[in-house]
Amino acid sequence: MAEKADNMTSEDPGALMKRILANRKSIAKAQFDMIASIGQMRSTMSDDDLRSFLVVECGIPRSDLPSIFAFDETLGSCESLLRKRCVPFHVVKALIATDADTRQAALDALADGTEVDIPTVARLRRLTIRNRIGASAYAERGRQRAMTPT
């Protein structure tokens, strides 16, 4: 084990990067293939039966199911971009959960080559809200929230 660790520390960074990128691509392919398979199963099983099957038999977290079921409707047309950019499932979930303007801004950023993670989605959401309601209304909204006890 120690020998393997020594080999990894002396490994060429370029080779390591290639291996990591290949692994990310494999993970993305697997997650999107799984989502597609579940989508196909929806035509043969009721959603309740499918949910039970996925949680009990397949070990998929119940909290992931709403995103998996909403994927085709919300992001299905962008699947090739998401696959190409190896977007992790937690970011896919965030994109599905956000509003359409924020989602589009994030997809545009991905298409331009920008890495998008959950903090980026949150930042884009704040920007789209600010652009929608105006800077002064956004600032007032922030002041109101700061004054409200939690």
C-alpha positions as CSV (number, residue, x, y, z in Angstrom):
1,M,0.0,0.0,0.0
2,A,2.8,2.4,0.9
3,E,4.5,1.6,-2.4
4,K,1.3,2.4,-4.3
5,A,1.1,5.8,-2.5
6,D,4.7,6.5,-3.4
7,N,4.0,5.8,-7.0
8,M,1.0,8.2,-7.0
9,T,3.0,11.0,-5.5
10,S,5.8,10.7,-8.1
11,E,3.3,10.2,-11.0
12,D,3.4,12.8,-13.8
13,P,0.7,15.4,-13.1
14,G,-0.4,15.3,-16.8
15,A,-1.0,11.5,-16.6
16,L,-2.9,12.0,-13.3
17,M,-5.0,14.7,-14.8
18,K,-5.9,12.5,-17.8
19,R,-6.9,9.7,-15.5
20,I,-9.0,12.0,-13.3
21,L,-10.8,13.4,-16.4
22,A,-11.4,9.9,-17.8
23,N,-12.9,8.9,-14.4
24,R,-15.1,12.0,-14.3
25,K,-16.3,11.2,-17.9
26,S,-17.1,7.6,-16.8
27,I,-19.0,8.8,-13.8
28,A,-21.0,11.3,-15.8
29,K,-21.8,8.7,-18.4
30,A,-23.0,6.2,-15.8
31,Q,-25.2,8.8,-14.0
32,F,-26.9,9.9,-17.2
33,D,-27.3,6.3,-18.4
34,M,-28.9,5.5,-15.1
35,I,-31.3,8.5,-15.4
36,A,-32.2,7.4,-19.0
37,S,-32.8,3.8,-17.8
38,I,-35.1,5.0,-15.0
39,G,-36.9,7.2,-17.6
40,Q,-37.6,4.2,-19.7
41,M,-38.8,2.2,-16.7
42,R,-41.4,4.9,-16.0
43,S,-43.3,3.8,-19.0
44,T,-43.6,0.2,-17.7
45,M,-44.1,0.8,-13.9
46,S,-46.2,3.2,-11.8
47,D,-44.1,6.0,-10.3
48,D,-44.9,4.7,-6.7
49,D,-43.7,1.2,-7.6
50,L,-40.7,2.5,-9.4
51,R,-39.8,4.7,-6.4
52,S,-40.0,1.8,-4.0
53,F,-38.0,-0.4,-6.3
54,L,-35.2,2.2,-6.7
55,V,-35.0,3.0,-3.0
56,V,-35.3,-0.6,-1.6
57,E,-33.7,-2.7,-4.3
58,C,-31.3,-0.3,-6.0
59,G,-30.2,1.8,-3.0
60,I,-30.9,5.1,-4.6
61,P,-31.5,7.8,-2.0
62,R,-35.1,8.9,-1.8
63,S,-34.0,12.5,-1.9
64,D,-32.5,12.0,-5.4
65,L,-35.8,10.7,-7.0
66,P,-37.5,14.0,-7.6
67,S,-34.5,15.2,-9.6
68,I,-34.2,12.0,-11.5
69,F,-37.9,12.0,-12.4
70,A,-37.8,15.7,-13.4
71,F,-34.6,15.4,-15.4
72,D,-36.1,14.7,-18.9
73,E,-38.6,17.6,-18.6
74,T,-36.2,20.1,-17.1
75,L,-32.8,19.3,-18.6
76,G,-33.4,16.6,-21.1
77,S,-32.7,18.8,-24.1
78,C,-29.3,19.8,-22.5
79,E,-28.2,16.2,-21.7
80,S,-25.4,16.2,-24.3
81,L,-23.9,19.4,-22.9
82,L,-24.1,18.1,-19.3
83,R,-22.5,14.8,-20.4
84,K,-19.7,16.6,-22.3
85,R,-19.0,18.8,-19.3
86,C,-19.2,15.9,-16.9
87,V,-21.6,17.7,-14.6
88,P,-21.9,15.9,-11.3
89,F,-25.3,14.8,-10.1
90,H,-25.4,17.2,-7.1
91,V,-25.1,20.1,-9.6
92,V,-27.7,18.6,-11.9
93,K,-30.0,18.5,-8.8
94,A,-29.3,22.2,-8.1
95,L,-30.0,23.1,-11.8
96,I,-33.3,21.2,-11.7
97,A,-34.3,22.9,-8.4
98,T,-33.6,26.5,-9.5
99,D,-35.7,28.8,-11.6
100,A,-35.6,28.8,-15.4
101,D,-33.6,32.0,-15.7
102,T,-30.8,30.8,-13.4
103,R,-30.8,27.4,-15.0
104,Q,-30.4,29.0,-18.4
105,A,-27.5,31.3,-17.2
106,A,-25.8,28.2,-15.7
107,L,-26.2,26.3,-19.0
108,D,-24.9,29.2,-20.9
109,A,-21.8,29.3,-18.6
110,L,-21.3,25.6,-19.1
111,A,-21.5,26.0,-22.9
112,D,-18.9,28.8,-22.7
113,G,-16.5,26.4,-20.8
114,T,-17.0,27.7,-17.3
115,E,-17.1,25.2,-14.5
116,V,-20.4,25.3,-12.7
117,D,-20.8,24.1,-9.1
118,I,-23.5,24.7,-6.4
119,P,-22.0,28.0,-5.2
120,T,-22.0,29.2,-8.9
121,V,-25.6,28.3,-9.2
122,A,-26.4,30.2,-6.1
123,R,-24.5,33.2,-7.3
124,L,-26.2,33.1,-10.7
125,R,-29.6,32.9,-8.9
126,R,-28.8,36.1,-6.9
127,L,-27.7,37.8,-10.1
128,T,-30.9,36.8,-12.0
129,I,-33.1,38.0,-9.1
130,R,-31.1,41.3,-8.9
131,N,-31.5,41.8,-12.7
132,R,-35.2,41.0,-12.6
133,I,-36.2,43.3,-9.7
134,G,-33.4,45.9,-10.0
135,A,-30.4,46.7,-7.9
136,S,-32.2,49.1,-5.4
137,A,-35.1,46.7,-4.8
138,Y,-32.6,43.8,-4.4
139,A,-30.6,45.9,-1.8
140,E,-33.8,46.8,0.0
141,R,-34.8,43.1,0.1
142,G,-31.4,42.3,1.6
143,R,-31.8,45.0,4.3
144,Q,-35.3,43.7,5.1
145,R,-33.9,40.1,5.5
146,A,-31.1,41.4,7.7
147,M,-33.7,43.0,10.0
148,T,-35.9,40.0,10.2
149,P,-35.0,37.7,13.2
150,T,-34.4,34.1,12.4
